[in-house]
């Protein structure tokens, strides 16, 4: 079976909090980072994307990916 999907690697795992305006980035696996008002968080570094908040409407996801050419 042939799968033509291209895998994406995480380049930058970051979010912006709409409440306080902080842009936060998780850089390593299990690098749990919260904004200054403690309303949202990002986790996972370049290994996985995990984002959470009291209200997800307060989060802008800014995660960037690079395509795997293999």
C-alpha positions, -999 to 999 in steps of 0.1 A, spaced: 0 0 0 14 34 -10 9 64 12 17 97 -6 12 119 25 42 140 34 51 142 71 56 175 87 82 183 113 76 210 139 98 240 133 84 263 160 58 252 186 43 285 198 10 303 206 -2 338 213 -24 346 243 -52 371 233 -56 381 269 -20 393 278 -5 393 243 24 370 252 39 348 225 52 317 241 72 288 227 79 253 239 114 243 227 120 208 242 100 177 249 79 182 281 88 219 280 55 232 295 53 270 291 25 293 303 18 329 294 22 356 321 -15 357 329 -17 319 333 -46 316 308 -29 293 283 0 269 277 20 252 251 40 219 255 59 194 234 88 214 218 96 200 184 82 165 193 45 171 197 20 200 198 -1 203 230 -20 235 236 -45 243 263 -64 272 279 -93 280 301 -110 292 269 -95 282 236 -109 314 221 -80 332 239 -53 313 220 -39 319 185 -18 289 174 14 300 157 30 266 153 52 264 121 60 232 103 87 222 78 80 194 52 99 162 53 112 155 18 119 118 24 
